[in-house]
Amino acid sequence: IQDYQEDLNSETKSSAGDKHETGRAMLQLEMEKLGQQYQTVLTQKNVLQKIDVSVKKKAQVGSLVGTTSGLNYFLATS
């Protein structure tokens, strides 16, 4: 994101004004898209950090359940 901001700040007015404006608009759109992706990653990180990873005797939401047959199940809700 910082690289895109630097590119946006360093864009200089050229004789081809429309080309310049198009370049700035594309950089701005890319920065907005990256900002949204960053917020999504932060939200997912916060959710994952709330998962209790300690060993329990009782299955609950967020549990990885191992069976004697070697199969594993993850209990989740959305």
HELIX and SHEET records of a PDB file:
HELIX    1   1 GLN A    2  SER A   10  1                                   9    
HELIX    2   2 GLY A   17  GLN A   49  1                                  33    
SHEET    1   A 2 LEU A  64  GLY A  66  0                                        
SHEET    2   A 2 ASN A  72  PHE A  74 -1                                        
END                                                                             
